[in-house]
């Protein structure tokens, strides 16, 4: 049942229950409704099951829109229609891209013509000493009035349609008053400065979004698909899951998938941030955006189009630029207060000095609360751009701000503090080859780092696992697999206990492995223990340095939360000098630990990389997923995803957050300081309206320059 919750001419808000937490349907509605003639913008919010539509009310009405929606929802979602060419311009991101093409040719041409006429007037008055008429019916007055039409239209719409007061009414009233009182040249100067300011602010507001889109663009139009022993050229938009795509030297990979034939050296800088080539062979995963530097590979497509890692990262970054950080919300509130102050200051100057010129000067100076908004917005967008360039995906300015101030940091162990590639140190059992065969067969399709270590060790010894088994992963325990007629268990002591497997024979050996800092993984076949595998975790090289930097930067409590045996986790925590250790935790236990730490220490940042960490990442104030090769669930749940899993990125991320807040504060002082000085000088008659307009442009340029420092932040 589609309900109309609120409507005004040209805008309607609807509630659609089916939209709740349904991102695919949201994308489908935005795409299809955006193609309806007269619809200017359709914005879905799956979180509250709402849709806001802006439309030309002369062409559409609310009931017609609702009828279109019912028809769209009734149709099955066609993913191929959601993967569009940017030239098509019908999807939401393409609409944004079109809106971001600022400044437009028309606005630039308008500004040039206005500037040309002003130049003519100044030459006539100051060089030729011939006065220019400024009454409302003079050429100057008429041109000024024509130049003010867009502003007057906005003021009318906000007053009589949206019924709210904003900067537009304030400026429109002042301009019309100036023209009627014979100050057309002053009004003309104000219009010229405002047009220039709008172009500049449009550029400032959108430069980071454009830069991020260019950086994350796949830029691959066609691909070669292997069909019945032949290669056929098809458009990337037509690729489907299961297609076999051939990629050669010098070509970009257009899909996410697994190599099924060949080998190559890939540059995955757009994914991992590392520019050095990575050797890939049969069975390895590859991502869209990777570049084949040498070799030929055939890839079985697992994700295509908007489902690829690169496309999802681009979409999340695009959405993050629309989410306001607390520092931006404070800027909006300050801008609203400055607008009220500007209105009072302008009226007071007019009453006390009886000078329209002075009042217009004060008005023009105070027409810049937009620069106060830019103070925070440009700092946050520049920081998000800088982070994305270094493969740090931050899903909104709010997360960027919080990560720099949280006092408590929690780490998972495997793949976070330790390397992503643990290795088998020892195998204990009567028949070690048989043990490794069954363990590798069970773990073959598992993405956990320990599973990779077991499979890799078996293959190194020439043991080929059975790849046809069916496995079920039990979080915090291990996995159970069915391989032919056999039942295989691989995991910790809890896993064996749940399967009623006796560990009496291998318990002592496992204890020795644990005491030496290894992770003990039991293997059982058809209810009987085959033995135990000891796996060694190597600490990341930069762990000690990163932890020291984090403590120096204000982190007061660092904790380890791990599913590993408590003694193994405790030994690592002691080696690193961590403040607390919570070992042997199931996924739900990890989330409970995060809640307890928040109650004791305040805001908590959780860093992890696996499915086991997803609940804790969601529970934490800020969840950080490490590595593009990590769990898809972890990356989706996390607030920040670091494609490059180097530990040093955590310290860099926190430093970027704190620098962003410093730059935003500096921008505040610049914006508000020039406003206050401009009021005083304008009211005293020291500043002309043109000089007041220059203040508008000057401090906007200053804010842009200051925020741009974040683009070069390291």
N, C-alpha and C positions, 0 to 999 in steps of 0.2 A: 504494500500500500504506500504510494508516494504522497507525502503530505507537504503542502505549501506552508512554511512556517512564517515567512516574512516577505513582503514585496513592496517595491516602490517602482515607479516608471523606469524601465531600463535595467532593473536589478531584481533578482528573486533568489530566495534561499529555500531549499527543499530538504526534507528528511526522507531518506531511502533506506529502510531497514536492511535490505539485501546488501547494501554497501558496507555494512559494519565489518571492519577488519578484512576487507576484500580488495586488495590492491589491484589484482587483474581486472576486476569489474570496474574499478575507479578509472584505470587507464583506458578501458574500452569506452566508458561513458564520455570521458574527456575527448577522446579521439573522434567518436562518431557524432556527438553533439556539436563539437567544434566545426564539423562539416556542414551543419544546417545553416542555410542562408539567414543572415540576421543575427546569429549568435556570435558575439565578440570574444567571449571568454567563458570557459567552463572549468571550475576548480572543485575537485572532490576532496573531502576529508574523511578517509575510511575510519579514522579514530572515533569520530562522533556521527558517522553515517549521514553526512550532510553534503549538499551540493550547492554551490553559489554560481549563478549564471548571470552574466552581463550581456545585454542584447539591445538591438535597436528597437525601441518600443513602437516605432511606426510600422514595423514589419512583423512583429511577433507579439503574442500575449501569453500570460502565464499558463493558461489552459492548453494552448498549442504546444508550449514547451513540455508540459507534462505528458501530452499525447506522444510527442517524439520520444521522451524518456521511456515510456511504457513499451514502445516498439523496439527501442534499442536493447532494453533489458530482456525482452522476450527472445531476441535473436541470440544464437550461440556465439560466444566470443571467438573471433578469428584472429589468432596471433599474427598471421601474415600481414594483416592490415595495420597492426600496431607497429610493425617494423617498417617505418617509412623512410623515403628519401628526404633529406632536409629541404630539397626544393619543393616538395609537396606541401609542406607547411601546415599540415592539419593536426598533428599531434601537439600535445601541450609543450613539450620541449622545443618543437619547431616554432610554435607561436611565440615562445619566449625569445627564441633566437631572432625571430623577425622583429620583435619589439626592441631587442638590444642593438639593432643597427642604428645607433645614434652616434653622432648627429646625422639626420637625414638631409638629403639634398635640398628639399624644400625649406627646411628651417635654416640651413646655411645660406641659401639664396636670399631669404627674407632678411636675415641679419646683415648681409652684404649690402642690400638695397637701402636699408635703414641707415647703415653707417655711411653709405655714399651720400645720402641726402643730408645727413648731419655735417659731413665734411663740406658740402656746398654751402650750407648755412653759415658755418664758422668762417669760411673764406669770405663770404659776402659781408659778414658783420665786422670781422677783425682786420681783413686785408683791404677790402674795398670800401669799408666804412659806410655801408648801406644797410640800414636797419631792416629787420625781417618781422613782418606782422605775426602776432601770436594769438590773435583772437580765435574763437572756436570755428569760424568759417574761413579762416586763412588756410593756404596750402599746408602750412606747418601744423595747424590745429587739426585739419582733416586727416593728414597722414598719421598724426599721433593717435587720433581716434581710431583709425583703421588698424594701426598697429596694436591697439589695446583690445581689439575684438576677441581674440582667443581668451584673454584674461577675463573680459566681461562675460563671455559665455560660461567659463568655469565658475565664476562668482554667482551667476544666475542659477546654474544647476545646483550648486551647493546650498544656496539660500532657499530656493523654492521646491527643489526635488528632494535633496538629502536632508534639508533642514538642519544644517550645522554651520558654525562659524569657523572660518579658516583664514589663512593668509590671503587668499584670492579676493575675498570681499574687502579686506583691509586695503589692499593695493588698488583695486578697481575704484573704490570710493575716492581715494586720494588722487588718482590720475584724472578722473572725471572732474573733480573739484578744481584741480590745477588748470585743466583746459578751459573750463568755464570762467575762471578768474583771470584769464589772459596769460597764463604761464605755460603755454603749449610747448615751448622749447624745453622747459624743465621737464614736463611730462614726457616729451619725446626722448630726452636723455635717459630718463628712468626706464622707459620701454626698451631702449637699446641695451642698457646694462642688464635688464632682466632677461632679455633674449639670450645675450651672451652667457649670463650665469646659468640659465637652464641648459644650454648646450654643454657647458663645462660640467655641470652636475650630472647630466645624463652620461657623459663619458666616464666620470669618476665612479658613478654607481654601478656601471656595467662592465668596466674594463676587466675585473677579475673573473667574472662569469664567462666572458668571451675567451679570455686566456685559458681558463680551465677547460672549456669545451675544445679549443684547438689542441690542447695537450692530450686530452683523452680520446680524441677522434680516432676511429679505426682507419679511415681513409682507404679502405679496400672496397672496390666496386664489384669485382668479378672474382670467381674462384674456379679451380679445376676439380671436377668430381670424377672419381673412378667408378665407372659403370661397365660391368661385363668385360673387363680387360681393356677398356678404352677410357680416355680422359675427355670429358665434355665441359665446355666453359659455360658457367651459369652465373647469374647475378647473386651476390652475397645474400640479398634479401630473400632469395628463394631456397636457401639451404635449409635442411631439416635434420633433426636428430637422427643419427644412424648413417648419414651420408659419409662416404669416404672421400676426404679432401686431400689433394696432392699439393704440397708446397715445396718450392725449390729455392735455391740460393738467390738472395736478393728480394724475396717476397715476404709479405707479412701474413701471419696466421689469422684467418678470419673467424675462427670458432674455438670454443673450448673442447678439448677431447683428449684421447689417448692415442699414442703412436702405435700403429699396428704393423708398420713396415718401414724399414730404413732407419737412418740415424743422421743427426745433424748437430751443428753448434748453433745455439740460439742466443740472441740478445734479448733479454727479458726486462730491459730497463723500465719500460712502461708499466710492468707488473711488480717487479721486486725492487726496482731502484738501482740494481747492480748492472753496470755497463759491461763487465767482463763476460765473454761467451760462456754458456753452460752447455755441456754435452748431454744430449738426449737420445734415447734409443727406444726400442720396442718395449711397450708397457709403461713408459713415462707419460705423465700428464703434461699438457701444454695449454697455454691460454691465448685467447684472441689478443692481438697487439704485439705478440712476440715476433721477432724478425729473424729469419733464417740467414745466418752469415755464411754457412757452408754446409752443403749436403742436400739430400732430398728425402722427404718423409711423407708417409700416407697416414692421415689422422682419421680416426672414427669420431665423428661429431657427437658430443654429449650435450652441449648447450650452444644455441645459436641466437643470433640477433640480440634482442634486449635481455636475454637470459645469461649472456656471457658475463664473466667476472668484470671485464673492463666496462661493459655497458652498464652493469648494475652500479659500479663504482661511480661512473659519470652521472647516473641518475641520482644517486644519493648525494653527491657533491652539489648537483644542481638544486636539489631540494634543500640542502643545508644552507644555501645562500638566502633562502626565504625564511629561515627560522631565526628569530631575533634573540641575541644573547641578552642577559640582564643589563649589560652595559649599554646596549642599544635601546632597551626599553626605558632606561633612565634618561637617555638622550632625548627620546620622544617626549617624555614628561617635561624635561627642561625646556624643550622647544615650545611646547604649549604655553608654559609660563612666560617665556620671553615674548611670545606673540601677544599675550594680554598686556605685558609691560610695554610693548611697542605701541599698542593702541592708546594706552593712557599717556605715554610720553608724547606721542604725536599730537593728541588733543590738548595736552597741557602746554606744549610749545606754541600751538596755534592760538590758544586763549591768552597766554602770557605775553607773547611777542607780537601777535597779530600779523605774523609774517608767514604767508603761504610757502615761500621758498624754504624758510627754516623748518617749517613743519614737514614739508616734503623730504627734506634732507634727513630728518630724524626718522621719518617713515621708511625711507629707502635703506638706511642703516639697519633698522630693526626688521626689515623684510627678509632678514637672513637667519631666522631660526632653522631654516633648511640646512645651513652650514653646521649648526649644532647637531643635527641628525647625522650629517655626513661625518662629523667628528668621530663617532663610534662606528658607523656603517663602513666607512672606508678602511678603518683600521682592521675590523673583523674580516672584511672580504679580502684585503691584502694578505692577512695572516692565513686564511683558508687557502688562498692561491699558493702561498709559499709552502704550506704544508702538503698540498696535493702534488706540487712539483717534486717533493721528496718522498712521494708515495705514502703519505700519511693521510688517510681518509677520515676527516672529522665531520660527523653528521650533524652539524649545526654549531653556531657560535656559542650557544649555552655550554656545550661540552668543552669547547676551547677555553672558555673562561674558567670553568670549574676545575679543570685538570691542573691548573697552575696554583690553585689555592688549597686543594685537599691535603689534610695533614697525615692521612693514613694510606699506605700503599700495600696491596696484597698480591702475591705472586703464586701462580701454579708452578710446579717443578718441571715436569717433562716438556721439552720444547719451548720453555720460557726462560728459566734460569739455566737449564742445560741445553745442549745442542739438539737440533731436530733429528739428528742421526745417531741414536744410541747404538751400541754394538754388543753382540753376544760375547761374553767373556769366558763362559764355561758351560758345558752340558753334562749333567749327571744322570745316568740311567744305565740299565743293562744293555740296551741296544740304542746307542746314540743316534745312528742314522735313521732308525725307525721312529724314534722320538721326534727328530727334526722333520721327517716326512709328514707325520700326522699334524704336528704343530704348524708347519708352513702351509699345509693344505687347508687347515681350518682358518688361518689368518690371511690367506691370500688376498681376499677382497676387503680386508680391514684397513682403514686409513690411519690407525693409531701408530705413533712412532715406534712403540715396542713391537707391533706386528711387522712393520717394515724391517726392523732389525732381525727378527726371526727368519722372515722370508729371504732376506738378503744373505744371511749366513748359510742357509740351506742351499741356495743357488751357488754360493761360492764353493761349497763342497761337492757340487755336481748333483745335488738331490733335486729332482724335478717334482714339485708338488702337484697334487690333483687339483685342478681349477674348477671342477664341476660341483663342488659341495655347496650346500646351503647353510649359511651361518646366521646366528642371532646374537647381537651384541648386548650384553647386560651391563649397564652403566655401573662403574665402580667395582665390578667383579671380574669380567673377562668375556669370553664368548663360548657359545655352544654351537657345534657344527654337525651337520649330517652329511657324511661322505659315503655314498653307496649305502650299505647296510650298517655302517658303523656310526657310533655317537662319540664325538671328540669334545673334550672340555679343555680349554686353555685359559688360565687366569690365576688369581690369588687363592689363598686358603679359604676365603669365603665362598668362592666359586666352587671349590671342591666339596666343601661342606654341603652346599645346596644340592650338589649332585650325588651326595652320600658316598664320596670317594675317600678311602682311608689313606692318610698321608704318613702313617707311622714309620714306614720304611725310609722316607726321604725328609722327614721333619728336621732331623739334626743337620743334614747337609744344607737345607734351606736356611736354617738359623745361622750357619757359618757364612753363607753368602750375604745375608742381611747385615751381620756384624762387620763384614768387610766393605759395606757401602753399596753392594749390588742389589738390584731388584730381582726377587725370586719369582719365576713364572712356572707354575706347575702344568703338567700335561697328563691327561688321562684318556684312555681308550676303552669304551664300553664298560665304564664303571671301575676300571683298574688304573692306578697311577703308573705312568711310564717313567717318570723322572721329573727333574726340575732344571730350568734354564736360568743361568745367572746373567743379567744384562747390566752393562756398565753405562753410566751417563757421564758425559764430559761437560764440565762447566763451560759456559760461553767465555771467551777470552776477555771480554770487556765487563764482566759482571761486577768485579770488585770496584773498578773505576766508576761505573755507572751508579752503584749504590752510594759511593762516597759523594758523588755530585748531587744525588737526590737529597741526601741528608744535609749537605751544605746549602741546598736550596729551600730548606724549610720542612722537609718531610720528617715528622717526629716519630712515626711508628711504621716499621716495615715487617710484614708477616708472611709466612709461607703456609699455603693451604694446599694440601696434596692428598691424592688418593693412595699414595705409596704407603708401605708399611711404616708405622710411626717412628721406628728406630732409624730407618733410612732417611726419612725426612728430617728428623732431629739432628742427625749427623751433618747434613747439608746446612741446616739453619745455623748450627754452631760454627761451622767453617766460615760462613758468610757474615756472622755476627748479627743475625736478624733478631728482632725484638720478641717475636713469638712464633711458635710452630704448631700447626694443626695437621697432623698426619693421619692416614687411614680414614679419610673422609669420603663418604659417598657424595654424589652431586647435590642432593638436597641438604646434606650436612654442610657443604661448602657455603651454600646460600645462608644457612643459619649462622655460620661463623661471621660472614660479612655483616649480618644484622647486629650481632653482638659487638663487633669492632666499631660499627657506626655509633652505637649507643655509648661506647666508652671513649672514642677518640674523635668523633665527628665524621665529616664526609670521607668516603672510602673510594679509592680507585682499585679495581680488580684487573689484573693482567693475566690472560690465559690464551690457549690456542685450540682447545679441543671441545668435543661434545660434552665431556664431563664438566667443563667450565661454564657452559651456557647459562645454567641457573644462577651461578654466582655473578657472572657478567651482567645479567639482567637485574639482579638484586642490588648491585653496587651503584653508587651515585654516578660513577663513570666506569664503563666497561671497556677495556682495551684488548682487542684480539691481535695476536702476534702472527705475522706471516701470511702471505697470500695462499700458501699451501696448507694452511690450517683448516679447521673444520668450517664448512659452509654455515652451519648453525651458529658457531661462535662469531663469525664475521657479521652475520645478519643481526644477531642480538646485540653485539657490542655497539657502543657509542662512537668509538674510534677504532679503526683498523689500520695496523702498520704492515704494509706489504713487505717491507724489508724488516726481517726479524732481528736485526742488530739491536742489542740492548741499549746502545748509546742513543737510539732514537727516543727513548723514554725521557732522558734528561733534556734532549733537544726540544721535545714536545712541551715539556714543562717550562723551559726557558722561553719558547715562543709565546706561550700563554701569558706569562708575566710581562714580556715585552709588549704584547698587544695591549694589555691594560695600561701600561705606562704611556704608550703612544696615544691611546684614546683620551687619557687624562690631559696630556699635552695639547691635544686638539681642542678639548673643552676650553682650556684656558685661552687659547688663541682665538676661538670663536667668540666666547663671552667677553673677553677683554677688549677686542676690537669693537664689539657692539656698544659696550659701556662708554668707551672713549669717543666713539662716533656720536652717541647721544649728546654728550657734553659739548663737543665741538660744533655739532650741527645746531643745537639750541642756541649757542653763543654766536652763531653767524659766521664762524671761522671756516666751516666746510660748505661748499656749494653742493647742490644735488648731484652733480656729476662726480664730485669727489666722494660723496657718500656711496654712489654706485661703484666706484673703484674699490672702496673698502669691501663691498660685497664680493667682487671678483678676487681681490688680493688675498683675503683670508681663506677663500675657497681653494685658491691655488696653494696657499701655505699648508692647508690641511691635506691636500693631495700629495704634496711633496713630502710631508712628514710621514704620512701613512705608507708612501712608497718605499720607505726604508725597510718596511717589513718584507717587501718582495725580495730584498737582498739578504734577509736574515738567515743565519746559519746556526 
